[in-house]
Amino acid sequence: MSGAIPARRHPGCIGRFAPSPTGPLHAGSLVAALASWLDARAHGGTWLVRIEDVDLPRCVPGADQLILQQLAACGLHPDAPPVWQSQRGAHYAQALERLVGRGLAYGCACTRADIARAHAAAGHVKPRHGELVYPGTCRPPSAPPPAGTAPRAWRLQVPTGEAGLIHWHDRRLGPQSQQLDTAVGDFVIKRADGLWAYQLAVVVDDAEQGITHVVRGEDLADNTPRQIWLQRCLGLPTPAYLHTPLVCGPNGEKLSKQNGATPLDLSDPLRALQDAATVLGLAPEQGGPAVTPEMPLGDWLAQATSAWRARWVGSGQGSSPGSGPR
Ligand code: GLU
């Protein structure tokens, strides 16, 4: 199968940075990159980079290489060659097959308009932000959509009641929970346009790469329960999670490529790293590294690693894998 993931070097802690190549790194994405690198190094573990290019229409040609160059300019070098999700479709297909085989995933012919209509009919008001919870129109045992009805997405069934209440522990945010059926509903794992959904790709790859510690931006925290449920459905382990603070733009919203974040100025990588460290609570006055004249990048990174270790390694980590559907 193409896109096989190379053997890993140091068992123990394996972390990763998983950028979507929708543009170059910006101040916000460097925070996640640096934090995941520091966490892996502070554990004496391995750091991997995975290019999350499943949403091809949103990817910008060349952004993947640019991101890798930007990471290298900051001294953040992966311990194995990066992996591209666009080459791993066969692995996602296998996972989908297993879920369908276990009766946990089903084909769905609903359009967004169908979903909105079902909500309106039930008297629900559309939330201003966020997706509508899927009303379960195509969920078995309802009649499958007639053959030839397109488009057809694949959804994962989420349980209701106590089983649908997913508890998890975030190393920074503390105990978290989400009632999956009322917050999200049966969610898409393969899109109607044939593309693999982030949720499935990330879970399959984190498991295959042996990721033990996921460190990423806080905007993804509310995706975690979906991923934990998928891990349980596929019989995969749940890594430890740490979600980092977000960098906000002038409008108070999360800085993103979509809202015009400027690419990092890497004429001075130490400055960019220090800004990222400040967001992570590792400014010099908080026990983080101070930049001294002519300071080698490696020295700054070593000091930042010690500061990260003192702050985050050794307490309150991990989330216990729960039991999945049998
Ligand atoms: N590809 C996602 C992003 O760039 C990150 C996914 C993850 O870290 O789980 O926002």
py3Dmol code that shows the C-alpha trace and the ligand (Angstrom):
import py3Dmol

protein = """\
ATOM      1  CA  MET A   1       0.000   0.000   0.000  1.00  0.00           C
ATOM      2  CA  SER A   2       1.422   3.395  -0.856  1.00  0.00           C
ATOM      3  CA  GLY A   3       2.064   6.048   1.772  1.00  0.00           C
ATOM      4  CA  ALA A   4       3.354   3.533   4.319  1.00  0.00           C
ATOM      5  CA  ILE A   5       4.687   5.248   7.403  1.00  0.00           C
ATOM      6  CA  PRO A   6       8.398   4.583   8.074  1.00  0.00           C
ATOM      7  CA  ALA A   7       9.430   2.781  11.246  1.00  0.00           C
ATOM      8  CA  ARG A   8       9.803   5.078  14.224  1.00  0.00           C
ATOM      9  CA  ARG A   9      13.073   5.698  15.984  1.00  0.00           C
ATOM     10  CA  HIS A  10      12.391   6.157  19.673  1.00  0.00           C
ATOM     11  CA  PRO A  11       9.485   4.348  21.227  1.00  0.00           C
ATOM     12  CA  GLY A  12       8.242   6.105  24.334  1.00  0.00           C
ATOM     13  CA  CYS A  13       6.923   9.535  23.532  1.00  0.00           C
ATOM     14  CA  ILE A  14       6.034  10.269  19.937  1.00  0.00           C
ATOM     15  CA  GLY A  15       4.663  13.682  19.098  1.00  0.00           C
ATOM     16  CA  ARG A  16       3.761  15.321  15.832  1.00  0.00           C
ATOM     17  CA  PHE A  17       2.984  18.561  14.075  1.00  0.00           C
ATOM     18  CA  ALA A  18       0.255  18.144  11.472  1.00  0.00           C
ATOM     19  CA  PRO A  19      -0.128  21.289   9.385  1.00  0.00           C
ATOM     20  CA  SER A  20      -2.679  21.651   6.605  1.00  0.00           C
ATOM     21  CA  PRO A  21      -0.767  23.127   3.662  1.00  0.00           C
ATOM     22  CA  THR A  22      -3.278  25.901   3.045  1.00  0.00           C
ATOM     23  CA  GLY A  23      -0.524  28.512   3.244  1.00  0.00           C
ATOM     24  CA  PRO A  24       2.796  29.158   4.950  1.00  0.00           C
ATOM     25  CA  LEU A  25       3.224  28.996   8.726  1.00  0.00           C
ATOM     26  CA  HIS A  26       2.046  32.065  10.607  1.00  0.00           C
ATOM     27  CA  ALA A  27       2.506  33.161  14.212  1.00  0.00           C
ATOM     28  CA  GLY A  28      -0.370  30.926  15.356  1.00  0.00           C
ATOM     29  CA  SER A  29       0.761  27.750  13.640  1.00  0.00           C
ATOM     30  CA  LEU A  30       4.336  28.218  14.880  1.00  0.00           C
ATOM     31  CA  VAL A  31       2.973  28.053  18.443  1.00  0.00           C
ATOM     32  CA  ALA A  32       1.571  24.559  17.780  1.00  0.00           C
ATOM     33  CA  ALA A  33       4.727  23.500  15.937  1.00  0.00           C
ATOM     34  CA  LEU A  34       7.040  24.713  18.698  1.00  0.00           C
ATOM     35  CA  ALA A  35       4.895  23.281  21.496  1.00  0.00           C
ATOM     36  CA  SER A  36       4.726  19.833  19.898  1.00  0.00           C
ATOM     37  CA  TRP A  37       8.486  19.871  19.244  1.00  0.00           C
ATOM     38  CA  LEU A  38       9.265  20.991  22.814  1.00  0.00           C
ATOM     39  CA  ASP A  39       6.982  18.352  24.265  1.00  0.00           C
ATOM     40  CA  ALA A  40       8.608  15.545  22.277  1.00  0.00           C
ATOM     41  CA  ARG A  41      12.095  16.784  23.126  1.00  0.00           C
ATOM     42  CA  ALA A  42      11.224  17.328  26.807  1.00  0.00           C
ATOM     43  CA  HIS A  43      10.115  13.691  26.942  1.00  0.00           C
ATOM     44  CA  GLY A  44      13.280  12.543  25.150  1.00  0.00           C
ATOM     45  CA  GLY A  45      10.999  11.307  22.389  1.00  0.00           C
ATOM     46  CA  THR A  46      10.429  11.522  18.658  1.00  0.00           C
ATOM     47  CA  TRP A  47       8.884  14.396  16.711  1.00  0.00           C
ATOM     48  CA  LEU A  48       7.170  13.787  13.389  1.00  0.00           C
ATOM     49  CA  VAL A  49       5.646  16.061  10.771  1.00  0.00           C
ATOM     50  CA  ARG A  50       2.552  15.046   8.858  1.00  0.00           C
ATOM     51  CA  ILE A  51       1.255  17.158   6.008  1.00  0.00           C
ATOM     52  CA  GLU A  52      -2.531  17.084   6.264  1.00  0.00           C
ATOM     53  CA  ASP A  53      -3.461  17.594   2.650  1.00  0.00           C
ATOM     54  CA  VAL A  54      -6.674  15.562   2.524  1.00  0.00           C
ATOM     55  CA  ASP A  55      -8.770  18.659   1.822  1.00  0.00           C
ATOM     56  CA  LEU A  56      -7.097  19.117  -1.553  1.00  0.00           C
ATOM     57  CA  PRO A  57      -9.219  22.033  -2.791  1.00  0.00           C
ATOM     58  CA  ARG A  58      -8.033  24.085   0.222  1.00  0.00           C
ATOM     59  CA  CYS A  59      -4.356  23.212  -0.231  1.00  0.00           C
ATOM     60  CA  VAL A  60      -2.010  25.714  -1.813  1.00  0.00           C
ATOM     61  CA  PRO A  61       0.587  24.232  -4.179  1.00  0.00           C
ATOM     62  CA  GLY A  62       4.064  24.506  -2.666  1.00  0.00           C
ATOM     63  CA  ALA A  63       2.802  25.415   0.830  1.00  0.00           C
ATOM     64  CA  ASP A  64       3.936  22.012   2.155  1.00  0.00           C
ATOM     65  CA  GLN A  65       7.553  22.607   1.113  1.00  0.00           C
ATOM     66  CA  LEU A  66       7.427  26.154   2.403  1.00  0.00           C
ATOM     67  CA  ILE A  67       6.195  24.954   5.810  1.00  0.00           C
ATOM     68  CA  LEU A  68       9.003  22.381   5.976  1.00  0.00           C
ATOM     69  CA  GLN A  69      11.539  25.085   5.125  1.00  0.00           C
ATOM     70  CA  GLN A  70      10.076  27.409   7.749  1.00  0.00           C
ATOM     71  CA  LEU A  71      10.273  24.671  10.396  1.00  0.00           C
ATOM     72  CA  ALA A  72      13.878  23.968   9.434  1.00  0.00           C
ATOM     73  CA  ALA A  73      14.715  27.688   9.646  1.00  0.00           C
ATOM     74  CA  CYS A  74      13.445  27.563  13.245  1.00  0.00           C
ATOM     75  CA  GLY A  75      15.596  24.518  14.021  1.00  0.00           C
ATOM     76  CA  LEU A  76      12.544  22.221  14.200  1.00  0.00           C
ATOM     77  CA  HIS A  77      13.654  19.127  12.320  1.00  0.00           C
ATOM     78  CA  PRO A  78      11.479  15.995  12.196  1.00  0.00           C
ATOM     79  CA  ASP A  79      13.036  12.682  13.219  1.00  0.00           C
ATOM     80  CA  ALA A  80      11.647  10.868  10.167  1.00  0.00           C
ATOM     81  CA  PRO A  81      10.661  11.940   6.670  1.00  0.00           C
ATOM     82  CA  PRO A  82       7.305  13.754   6.645  1.00  0.00           C
ATOM     83  CA  VAL A  83       4.178  11.895   5.632  1.00  0.00           C
ATOM     84  CA  TRP A  84       1.541  13.277   3.228  1.00  0.00           C
ATOM     85  CA  GLN A  85      -2.054  12.299   3.929  1.00  0.00           C
ATOM     86  CA  SER A  86      -2.920  12.538   0.229  1.00  0.00           C
ATOM     87  CA  GLN A  87      -0.875   9.343  -0.251  1.00  0.00           C
ATOM     88  CA  ARG A  88      -2.682   7.404   2.426  1.00  0.00           C
ATOM     89  CA  GLY A  89      -6.176   6.990   1.014  1.00  0.00           C
ATOM     90  CA  ALA A  90      -5.926   3.182   1.020  1.00  0.00           C
ATOM     91  CA  HIS A  91      -5.370   3.209   4.790  1.00  0.00           C
ATOM     92  CA  TYR A  92      -8.418   5.400   5.357  1.00  0.00           C
ATOM     93  CA  ALA A  93     -10.476   3.182   3.047  1.00  0.00           C
ATOM     94  CA  GLN A  94      -9.499   0.163   5.132  1.00  0.00           C
ATOM     95  CA  ALA A  95     -10.613   1.910   8.332  1.00  0.00           C
ATOM     96  CA  LEU A  96     -13.930   2.893   6.738  1.00  0.00           C
ATOM     97  CA  GLU A  97     -14.444  -0.691   5.619  1.00  0.00           C
ATOM     98  CA  ARG A  98     -13.906  -1.920   9.173  1.00  0.00           C
ATOM     99  CA  LEU A  99     -16.374   0.620  10.554  1.00  0.00           C
ATOM    100  CA  VAL A 100     -18.999  -0.275   7.951  1.00  0.00           C
ATOM    101  CA  GLY A 101     -18.356  -3.976   8.581  1.00  0.00           C
ATOM    102  CA  ARG A 102     -19.019  -3.454  12.277  1.00  0.00           C
ATOM    103  CA  GLY A 103     -22.256  -1.620  11.530  1.00  0.00           C
ATOM    104  CA  LEU A 104     -20.856   1.634  12.933  1.00  0.00           C
ATOM    105  CA  ALA A 105     -20.750   3.743   9.756  1.00  0.00           C
ATOM    106  CA  TYR A 106     -23.401   4.320   7.128  1.00  0.00           C
ATOM    107  CA  GLY A 107     -23.878   6.047   3.802  1.00  0.00           C
ATOM    108  CA  CYS A 108     -25.763   9.340   3.867  1.00  0.00           C
ATOM    109  CA  ALA A 109     -27.396  11.095   0.945  1.00  0.00           C
ATOM    110  CA  CYS A 110     -28.411  14.256   2.831  1.00  0.00           C
ATOM    111  CA  THR A 111     -27.391  17.638   1.517  1.00  0.00           C
ATOM    112  CA  ARG A 112     -26.841  20.598   3.858  1.00  0.00           C
ATOM    113  CA  ALA A 113     -30.249  21.849   2.775  1.00  0.00           C
ATOM    114  CA  ASP A 114     -31.862  18.512   3.707  1.00  0.00           C
ATOM    115  CA  ILE A 115     -30.283  18.733   7.154  1.00  0.00           C
ATOM    116  CA  ALA A 116     -31.399  22.344   7.610  1.00  0.00           C
ATOM    117  CA  ARG A 117     -34.941  21.375   6.505  1.00  0.00           C
ATOM    118  CA  ALA A 118     -35.057  18.506   8.998  1.00  0.00           C
ATOM    119  CA  HIS A 119     -34.044  20.913  11.760  1.00  0.00           C
ATOM    120  CA  ALA A 120     -36.562  23.529  10.698  1.00  0.00           C
ATOM    121  CA  ALA A 121     -39.294  20.870  10.642  1.00  0.00           C
ATOM    122  CA  ALA A 122     -38.327  19.924  14.196  1.00  0.00           C
ATOM    123  CA  GLY A 123     -38.510  23.596  15.210  1.00  0.00           C
ATOM    124  CA  HIS A 124     -34.763  23.974  15.862  1.00  0.00           C
ATOM    125  CA  VAL A 125     -33.099  27.338  15.327  1.00  0.00           C
ATOM    126  CA  LYS A 126     -29.889  27.243  13.282  1.00  0.00           C
ATOM    127  CA  PRO A 127     -26.898  28.111  15.473  1.00  0.00           C
ATOM    128  CA  ARG A 128     -25.043  31.200  14.290  1.00  0.00           C
ATOM    129  CA  HIS A 129     -21.728  29.399  14.361  1.00  0.00           C
ATOM    130  CA  GLY A 130     -20.924  25.787  13.792  1.00  0.00           C
ATOM    131  CA  GLU A 131     -22.437  22.857  12.039  1.00  0.00           C
ATOM    132  CA  LEU A 132     -25.949  21.606  12.531  1.00  0.00           C
ATOM    133  CA  VAL A 133     -26.132  18.398  14.503  1.00  0.00           C
ATOM    134  CA  TYR A 134     -26.965  15.637  12.041  1.00  0.00           C
ATOM    135  CA  PRO A 135     -30.626  14.675  12.614  1.00  0.00           C
ATOM    136  CA  GLY A 136     -30.009  11.025  11.776  1.00  0.00           C
ATOM    137  CA  THR A 137     -32.140  10.924   8.621  1.00  0.00           C
ATOM    138  CA  CYS A 138     -30.113   8.159   6.910  1.00  0.00           C
ATOM    139  CA  ARG A 139     -29.099   6.352  10.087  1.00  0.00           C
ATOM    140  CA  PRO A 140     -29.924   2.647   9.996  1.00  0.00           C
ATOM    141  CA  PRO A 141     -32.426   1.135  10.235  1.00  0.00           C
ATOM    142  CA  SER A 142     -33.973   3.859   8.087  1.00  0.00           C
ATOM    143  CA  ALA A 143     -34.196   2.844   4.464  1.00  0.00           C
ATOM    144  CA  PRO A 144     -30.876   3.315   2.676  1.00  0.00           C
ATOM    145  CA  PRO A 145     -30.909   6.058   0.054  1.00  0.00           C
ATOM    146  CA  PRO A 146     -32.057   4.705  -3.324  1.00  0.00           C
ATOM    147  CA  ALA A 147     -29.195   3.461  -5.491  1.00  0.00           C
ATOM    148  CA  GLY A 148     -27.777   6.222  -7.621  1.00  0.00           C
ATOM    149  CA  THR A 149     -28.693   8.954  -5.118  1.00  0.00           C
ATOM    150  CA  ALA A 150     -25.636  11.152  -4.997  1.00  0.00           C
ATOM    151  CA  PRO A 151     -23.744  12.659  -3.301  1.00  0.00           C
ATOM    152  CA  ARG A 152     -23.065  10.070  -0.655  1.00  0.00           C
ATOM    153  CA  ALA A 153     -21.067  10.806   2.457  1.00  0.00           C
ATOM    154  CA  TRP A 154     -20.199   8.281   5.139  1.00  0.00           C
ATOM    155  CA  ARG A 155     -21.050   9.018   8.754  1.00  0.00           C
ATOM    156  CA  LEU A 156     -19.991   7.397  12.007  1.00  0.00           C
ATOM    157  CA  GLN A 157     -22.783   6.615  14.432  1.00  0.00           C
ATOM    158  CA  VAL A 158     -22.344   8.141  17.851  1.00  0.00           C
ATOM    159  CA  PRO A 159     -24.039   6.651  20.882  1.00  0.00           C
ATOM    160  CA  THR A 160     -26.640   8.422  22.977  1.00  0.00           C
ATOM    161  CA  GLY A 161     -27.021   8.778  26.727  1.00  0.00           C
ATOM    162  CA  GLU A 162     -24.176   7.883  29.022  1.00  0.00           C
ATOM    163  CA  ALA A 163     -22.231   6.093  26.285  1.00  0.00           C
ATOM    164  CA  GLY A 164     -22.244   9.292  24.224  1.00  0.00           C
ATOM    165  CA  LEU A 165     -20.754  11.357  27.029  1.00  0.00           C
ATOM    166  CA  ILE A 166     -17.039  11.401  26.269  1.00  0.00           C
ATOM    167  CA  HIS A 167     -14.738  12.391  29.106  1.00  0.00           C
ATOM    168  CA  TRP A 168     -11.108  13.176  28.469  1.00  0.00           C
ATOM    169  CA  HIS A 169      -8.238  14.908  30.166  1.00  0.00           C
ATOM    170  CA  ASP A 170      -6.331  17.743  28.575  1.00  0.00           C
ATOM    171  CA  ARG A 171      -2.886  18.296  30.086  1.00  0.00           C
ATOM    172  CA  ARG A 172      -3.408  22.060  29.963  1.00  0.00           C
ATOM    173  CA  LEU A 173      -7.173  22.529  30.086  1.00  0.00           C
ATOM    174  CA  GLY A 174      -7.866  19.807  32.657  1.00  0.00           C
ATOM    175  CA  PRO A 175     -10.921  17.519  32.671  1.00  0.00           C
ATOM    176  CA  GLN A 176     -13.149  17.908  29.609  1.00  0.00           C
ATOM    177  CA  SER A 177     -16.332  16.312  28.416  1.00  0.00           C
ATOM    178  CA  GLN A 178     -18.724  16.446  25.489  1.00  0.00           C
ATOM    179  CA  GLN A 179     -22.067  14.804  24.893  1.00  0.00           C
ATOM    180  CA  LEU A 180     -21.322  13.660  21.372  1.00  0.00           C
ATOM    181  CA  ASP A 181     -24.848  12.959  20.157  1.00  0.00           C
ATOM    182  CA  THR A 182     -26.270  16.350  21.123  1.00  0.00           C
ATOM    183  CA  ALA A 183     -23.136  18.439  20.410  1.00  0.00           C
ATOM    184  CA  VAL A 184     -22.143  16.838  17.098  1.00  0.00           C
ATOM    185  CA  GLY A 185     -24.337  13.912  16.073  1.00  0.00           C
ATOM    186  CA  ASP A 186     -23.282  11.206  13.612  1.00  0.00           C
ATOM    187  CA  PHE A 187     -20.329  12.852  11.916  1.00  0.00           C
ATOM    188  CA  VAL A 188     -18.813  12.634   8.460  1.00  0.00           C
ATOM    189  CA  ILE A 189     -15.763  10.427   8.008  1.00  0.00           C
ATOM    190  CA  LYS A 190     -15.806  10.443   4.207  1.00  0.00           C
ATOM    191  CA  ARG A 191     -17.193  13.472   2.469  1.00  0.00           C
ATOM    192  CA  ALA A 192     -19.828  13.544  -0.246  1.00  0.00           C
ATOM    193  CA  ASP A 193     -17.186  14.877  -2.658  1.00  0.00           C
ATOM    194  CA  GLY A 194     -15.160  11.707  -2.085  1.00  0.00           C
ATOM    195  CA  LEU A 195     -12.498  13.350   0.102  1.00  0.00           C
ATOM    196  CA  TRP A 196     -11.518  11.825   3.420  1.00  0.00           C
ATOM    197  CA  ALA A 197     -12.637  13.781   6.443  1.00  0.00           C
ATOM    198  CA  TYR A 198     -10.012  15.178   8.814  1.00  0.00           C
ATOM    199  CA  GLN A 199     -11.454  13.179  11.747  1.00  0.00           C
ATOM    200  CA  LEU A 200     -10.830   9.791  10.139  1.00  0.00           C
ATOM    201  CA  ALA A 201      -7.458  10.663   8.622  1.00  0.00           C
ATOM    202  CA  VAL A 202      -6.076  12.105  11.850  1.00  0.00           C
ATOM    203  CA  VAL A 203      -7.145   9.105  13.942  1.00  0.00           C
ATOM    204  CA  VAL A 204      -5.802   6.513  11.499  1.00  0.00           C
ATOM    205  CA  ASP A 205      -2.488   8.345  11.115  1.00  0.00           C
ATOM    206  CA  ASP A 206      -1.965   9.164  14.788  1.00  0.00           C
ATOM    207  CA  ALA A 207      -2.392   5.465  15.540  1.00  0.00           C
ATOM    208  CA  GLU A 208      -0.223   4.215  12.702  1.00  0.00           C
ATOM    209  CA  GLN A 209       2.551   6.665  13.543  1.00  0.00           C
ATOM    210  CA  GLY A 210       2.326   5.538  17.178  1.00  0.00           C
ATOM    211  CA  ILE A 211       1.591   9.071  18.381  1.00  0.00           C
ATOM    212  CA  THR A 212       1.455   9.072  22.175  1.00  0.00           C
ATOM    213  CA  HIS A 213       1.278  12.841  22.760  1.00  0.00           C
ATOM    214  CA  VAL A 214      -0.868  15.143  20.659  1.00  0.00           C
ATOM    215  CA  VAL A 215      -0.019  18.827  21.136  1.00  0.00           C
ATOM    216  CA  ARG A 216      -2.016  21.229  18.936  1.00  0.00           C
ATOM    217  CA  GLY A 217      -4.044  24.439  18.971  1.00  0.00           C
ATOM    218  CA  GLU A 218      -7.002  24.881  21.271  1.00  0.00           C
ATOM    219  CA  ASP A 219      -9.346  25.391  18.312  1.00  0.00           C
ATOM    220  CA  LEU A 220      -9.162  21.622  17.837  1.00  0.00           C
ATOM    221  CA  ALA A 221     -10.020  20.757  21.443  1.00  0.00           C
ATOM    222  CA  ASP A 222     -13.700  20.189  20.663  1.00  0.00           C
ATOM    223  CA  ASN A 223     -12.753  17.743  17.892  1.00  0.00           C
ATOM    224  CA  THR A 224     -11.040  15.512  20.450  1.00  0.00           C
ATOM    225  CA  PRO A 225     -14.170  13.640  21.644  1.00  0.00           C
ATOM    226  CA  ARG A 226     -14.997  12.701  18.037  1.00  0.00           C
ATOM    227  CA  GLN A 227     -11.473  11.395  17.623  1.00  0.00           C
ATOM    228  CA  ILE A 228     -11.620   9.472  20.900  1.00  0.00           C
ATOM    229  CA  TRP A 229     -14.889   7.866  19.797  1.00  0.00           C
ATOM    230  CA  LEU A 230     -13.341   6.905  16.464  1.00  0.00           C
ATOM    231  CA  GLN A 231     -10.326   5.437  18.281  1.00  0.00           C
ATOM    232  CA  ARG A 232     -12.660   3.337  20.390  1.00  0.00           C
ATOM    233  CA  CYS A 233     -14.624   2.179  17.352  1.00  0.00           C
ATOM    234  CA  LEU A 234     -11.395   1.142  15.614  1.00  0.00           C
ATOM    235  CA  GLY A 235      -9.850  -0.371  18.755  1.00  0.00           C
ATOM    236  CA  LEU A 236      -6.996   2.169  18.761  1.00  0.00           C
ATOM    237  CA  PRO A 237      -5.251   3.716  21.768  1.00  0.00           C
ATOM    238  CA  THR A 238      -6.033   7.263  22.887  1.00  0.00           C
ATOM    239  CA  PRO A 239      -2.973   9.529  23.071  1.00  0.00           C
ATOM    240  CA  ALA A 240      -2.440  12.206  25.720  1.00  0.00           C
ATOM    241  CA  TYR A 241      -3.695  15.616  24.575  1.00  0.00           C
ATOM    242  CA  LEU A 242      -2.463  19.118  25.244  1.00  0.00           C
ATOM    243  CA  HIS A 243      -4.153  22.024  23.470  1.00  0.00           C
ATOM    244  CA  THR A 244      -2.134  25.211  23.256  1.00  0.00           C
ATOM    245  CA  PRO A 245      -3.389  28.799  23.557  1.00  0.00           C
ATOM    246  CA  LEU A 246      -4.414  30.452  20.300  1.00  0.00           C
ATOM    247  CA  VAL A 247      -2.967  33.599  18.823  1.00  0.00           C
ATOM    248  CA  CYS A 248      -5.738  36.068  18.085  1.00  0.00           C
ATOM    249  CA  GLY A 249      -5.774  38.643  15.320  1.00  0.00           C
ATOM    250  CA  PRO A 250      -6.815  42.276  15.744  1.00  0.00           C
ATOM    251  CA  ASN A 251     -10.495  41.280  15.429  1.00  0.00           C
ATOM    252  CA  GLY A 252     -10.137  38.987  18.449  1.00  0.00           C
ATOM    253  CA  GLU A 253     -10.619  35.878  16.324  1.00  0.00           C
ATOM    254  CA  LYS A 254      -8.120  33.046  16.079  1.00  0.00           C
ATOM    255  CA  LEU A 255      -5.309  33.997  13.739  1.00  0.00           C
ATOM    256  CA  SER A 256      -5.594  31.807  10.671  1.00  0.00           C
ATOM    257  CA  LYS A 257      -4.575  31.703   7.068  1.00  0.00           C
ATOM    258  CA  GLN A 258      -8.234  32.317   6.254  1.00  0.00           C
ATOM    259  CA  ASN A 259      -8.400  35.598   8.156  1.00  0.00           C
ATOM    260  CA  GLY A 260      -5.275  36.991   6.624  1.00  0.00           C
ATOM    261  CA  ALA A 261      -2.486  35.994   9.035  1.00  0.00           C
ATOM    262  CA  THR A 262       0.791  37.089   7.539  1.00  0.00           C
ATOM    263  CA  PRO A 263       3.462  34.449   6.947  1.00  0.00           C
ATOM    264  CA  LEU A 264       6.204  34.344   9.570  1.00  0.00           C
ATOM    265  CA  ASP A 265       9.119  36.662   9.075  1.00  0.00           C
ATOM    266  CA  LEU A 266      11.981  34.221   9.337  1.00  0.00           C
ATOM    267  CA  SER A 267      14.740  36.721   8.763  1.00  0.00           C
ATOM    268  CA  ASP A 268      14.947  36.501  12.576  1.00  0.00           C
ATOM    269  CA  PRO A 269      13.841  32.990  13.642  1.00  0.00           C
ATOM    270  CA  LEU A 270      14.734  33.609  17.299  1.00  0.00           C
ATOM    271  CA  ARG A 271      12.330  36.529  17.430  1.00  0.00           C
ATOM    272  CA  ALA A 272       9.522  34.380  15.918  1.00  0.00           C
ATOM    273  CA  LEU A 273      10.294  31.549  18.344  1.00  0.00           C
ATOM    274  CA  GLN A 274      10.357  33.892  21.287  1.00  0.00           C
ATOM    275  CA  ASP A 275       6.944  35.301  20.328  1.00  0.00           C
ATOM    276  CA  ALA A 276       5.608  31.736  20.127  1.00  0.00           C
ATOM    277  CA  ALA A 277       7.196  30.879  23.487  1.00  0.00           C
ATOM    278  CA  THR A 278       5.502  33.903  25.065  1.00  0.00           C
ATOM    279  CA  VAL A 279       2.098  32.599  23.920  1.00  0.00           C
ATOM    280  CA  LEU A 280       3.053  29.292  25.578  1.00  0.00           C
ATOM    281  CA  GLY A 281       3.824  31.029  28.873  1.00  0.00           C
ATOM    282  CA  LEU A 282       7.571  30.660  28.360  1.00  0.00           C
ATOM    283  CA  ALA A 283       8.611  34.308  28.167  1.00  0.00           C
ATOM    284  CA  PRO A 284      11.948  35.051  29.865  1.00  0.00           C
ATOM    285  CA  GLU A 285      10.182  36.483  32.932  1.00  0.00           C
ATOM    286  CA  GLN A 286       8.117  33.269  33.155  1.00  0.00           C
ATOM    287  CA  GLY A 287      11.175  31.047  33.282  1.00  0.00           C
ATOM    288  CA  GLY A 288      11.547  30.704  29.516  1.00  0.00           C
ATOM    289  CA  PRO A 289      14.767  31.303  27.618  1.00  0.00           C
ATOM    290  CA  ALA A 290      16.092  34.820  27.143  1.00  0.00           C
ATOM    291  CA  VAL A 291      17.779  35.696  23.897  1.00  0.00           C
ATOM    292  CA  THR A 292      21.367  36.794  24.333  1.00  0.00           C
ATOM    293  CA  PRO A 293      23.499  38.415  21.633  1.00  0.00           C
ATOM    294  CA  GLU A 294      24.740  35.910  19.050  1.00  0.00           C
ATOM    295  CA  MET A 295      22.751  33.149  20.740  1.00  0.00           C
ATOM    296  CA  PRO A 296      22.751  29.925  18.677  1.00  0.00           C
ATOM    297  CA  LEU A 297      19.249  28.665  17.861  1.00  0.00           C
ATOM    298  CA  GLY A 298      20.129  25.309  19.430  1.00  0.00           C
ATOM    299  CA  ASP A 299      20.901  26.929  22.789  1.00  0.00           C
ATOM    300  CA  TRP A 300      17.581  28.769  22.823  1.00  0.00           C
ATOM    301  CA  LEU A 301      15.724  25.569  21.935  1.00  0.00           C
ATOM    302  CA  ALA A 302      17.555  23.621  24.649  1.00  0.00           C
ATOM    303  CA  GLN A 303      16.592  26.205  27.272  1.00  0.00           C
ATOM    304  CA  ALA A 304      13.021  26.271  26.039  1.00  0.00           C
ATOM    305  CA  THR A 305      12.925  22.459  26.269  1.00  0.00           C
ATOM    306  CA  SER A 306      14.021  22.580  29.924  1.00  0.00           C
ATOM    307  CA  ALA A 307      11.396  25.224  30.664  1.00  0.00           C
ATOM    308  CA  TRP A 308       8.712  23.130  28.932  1.00  0.00           C
ATOM    309  CA  ARG A 309       9.824  20.020  30.827  1.00  0.00           C
ATOM    310  CA  ALA A 310       9.566  21.840  34.142  1.00  0.00           C
ATOM    311  CA  ARG A 311       6.076  23.082  33.253  1.00  0.00           C
ATOM    312  CA  TRP A 312       4.409  20.178  31.469  1.00  0.00           C
ATOM    313  CA  VAL A 313       6.223  16.900  31.848  1.00  0.00           C
ATOM    314  CA  GLY A 314       5.531  14.562  34.701  1.00  0.00           C
ATOM    315  CA  SER A 315       2.131  15.685  35.930  1.00  0.00           C
ATOM    316  CA  GLY A 316      -1.448  15.018  35.015  1.00  0.00           C
ATOM    317  CA  GLN A 317      -0.824  13.475  31.627  1.00  0.00           C
ATOM    318  CA  GLY A 318      -2.621  10.960  29.557  1.00  0.00           C
ATOM    319  CA  SER A 319      -6.218  10.133  29.060  1.00  0.00           C
ATOM    320  CA  SER A 320      -7.423   6.696  29.761  1.00  0.00           C
ATOM    321  CA  PRO A 321      -8.583   4.774  26.750  1.00  0.00           C
ATOM    322  CA  GLY A 322     -12.163   3.742  27.361  1.00  0.00           C
ATOM    323  CA  SER A 323     -13.913   0.724  26.019  1.00  0.00           C
ATOM    324  CA  GLY A 324     -15.398   0.939  22.581  1.00  0.00           C
ATOM    325  CA  PRO A 325     -18.364  -0.781  21.050  1.00  0.00           C
ATOM    326  CA  ARG A 326     -17.914  -4.510  20.890  1.00  0.00           C
TER     327      ARG A 326
END
"""
ligand_1 = """\
10
LIG
N -4.220 19.875 10.178
C -4.782 20.568 11.301
C -4.536 22.067 11.163
O -3.651 22.475 10.433
C -4.201 20.130 12.626
C -4.650 18.768 12.969
C -4.182 18.216 14.294
O -3.174 18.670 14.835
O -4.834 17.292 14.764
O -5.246 22.819 11.793
"""
view = py3Dmol.view(width=600, height=400)
view.addModel(protein, "pdb")
view.setStyle({"model": 0}, {"cartoon": {"style": "trace"}})
view.addModel(ligand_1, "xyz")
view.setStyle({"model": 1}, {"stick": {}})
view.zoomTo()
view.show()
